[in-house]
């Protein structure tokens, strides 16, 4: 997580910041089979991202109760956006830790800029704001993250493990999670049958 702490402004963006990683069919790691990952930080020291197309069975209101943000009675009366917010499985690392990717209309001291209009906040302040209906216009909640050491992600891309493309807010935040992998490929004009021969950038 050091790579994330070092990122304090957008001017420090790395090569793959604000891009999607799309798992290739030959991905050997089951944690990332058919995964779409939003890259939050990337530098010579490594990379960090959030898997955006896998959902946890845990409901967001139940998570708020577990964390003591609201009690059970308050959980029933949450604003509709908070009740509908899904909790994603953000990756295999530190699965007890929560992260919120969100639009930049909500920022607290701990918010880190990922791009000009996307921020990442990993403190409870944003959960309180969402529970009160005062949170960001767009938000994605995840437990855990995906991390790579120095040079690891670059090697995986060279070895045909990932396809990369620029991220869009629409694809990042829309609720059609089950079809996100196929829809993202289709938006790039790529068919699954051709992926095994493809590598690198779309």
C-alpha positions, 0 to 999 in steps of 0.5 A: 500500500506504500505506492498508494500513500505516495500518490498525493496528486494527479500529477504523480500518475503512473503509466497505468493509472486510471486504466482497466486491466482485463484478464486474458482467457489464459489467466492462471490465477483464479483470483483474477479469472475474467476480472476487470481491475481499475488501476489506482496507482502504478509506478516503478515500485509496483501497482495497486488496483480494485477488482470491479466485477465481483460482488461480495454476499455482504450487503452494504447496510449490513457492513455499516452495522458491522462497522458501527456506522449505523445501528440496525434500525438506522440501516432500514432507513438508509437512503436508496443509493446506500441501500442499493450500493453493492460491496465488491470483492476488490482483490485477494489482498487485505480483504478486511479493509474497505475502499471506496472509488468515487467521483470527485464531488466528494473529497475528505482529507484522506481522499487520494486522486486517481485521475482528474475526476476519480478519487479513492477514499479508504476511511470511514468518513465516506461511509458515514456520508453515504449513509446520510445521503451526503456522499459522492454522486458515483461510488463503488465500495470494495473489500480488499485490493489487488497488488503487484510488486516492482515490475510484476504487472509489467511482466504479466502484461508482456506474458499475455496475462492482461489487456489494458485500456483507458477507463471510463466513469460509465463502465466503472460505476454502472451496476451491470456487474455480471456482464461488465467483462463481456461489455468492456471487451465488446466496447473495444471491438474484441471477441472472446475467440480472438483474445488468446492471440491478443496482448498488450493494449487495446 
